[in-house]
Amino acid sequence: MHIYPWQADSAQRLLSLRAQLPHAILLHGRAGLGKYQLAQVFAKWLLCEQRGAGAAAAACGTCPSCHWFELGSHPDVHILQPGAMDDADDAGSERKKSEWISVEQVRHAIDFLQLSSHRNGLRIVLLNPAEAMNAAAANALLKTLEEPPANSLLLLVSHQPSRLLPTILSRCHQLRINLPDTAQALDWLSAQGVSDAQLCLGLAAGSPLLATTFADEEYQVRRRAFVTDLLDAAQTPVLAMAERYAKLPVADYSQLLQWLQQWMHDMQSMKLAGKVYYHQDFSEQLRNLAMRVKLSPLLKLQQRLQQARAVVAHPLNVQMVLEDILLEYTSAF
Ligand SMILES: [Zn+2]
């Protein structure tokens, strides 16, 4: 377990909190920056029984506490996350696991914080991601934040802090994890063996860990095939295309909408600023398309896509939605 190169400053700021440890710390920033891993490294360091001090502070990795932590069975650590994220043994079970953190889970975590610790006096709850709490769960947590038990630490991770209750935010010590600069991100991706580092980083809007997921060749083949369908805009076979893509599972449909959104974003950016963010492998084609399209239908279409993505988990009629969107797309040229 290690910190990523772009987290060095954030890690130092966390370590400096040790002297007067807050009861709640929120690590927030874009997805794909390794915030949860940083939270784990910090928790492990806090609990380590022989931790180093100073600039190169690190957990020892050999004491009983570090050993338990690495096994995922530290008696003073409780992980609070949606059921769907658990590496449970019943992974093969048919039961659909929740995307949410329930009030029961939060109560369980609060009970845990109120017990006395096994080792050095501190109990830690790792909450990831905090925006997965439903309203009842968030309210239950708020009570604990208002009157935190002694020797307890809540380490919250959030990709979308704007979705958290203001009253929760105001009771956390907040630490923002920033995007690395491009050169650092590209260096790191190359060291991971990602060959199209620049393209993948663009698709991930600058988040290096997210970028590694785009390095998958099969993913790139599917993305290029979809974009190629969009290229000959005037002749895009809308009905056939909608029919074909409507047969995909919901996750893939959500992916299509995201690709479409990124495609339109790049077209707009090409039109206004002469550059693309996501589709660096299609910039010439985007330049040609951008010259043929007006801005207002482009903006309208982006709004339409945003609406479609908001209800992506419960699409009423995928084929009809796709037809509408693609017709609007072709008629924009
Ligand atoms: Zn240790």
Residues whose N, C-alpha, C, O or C-beta is under 5 A from the ligand:
A	BS01	ZN	C48 E49 Q50 A59 C60 G61 T62 C63 C66
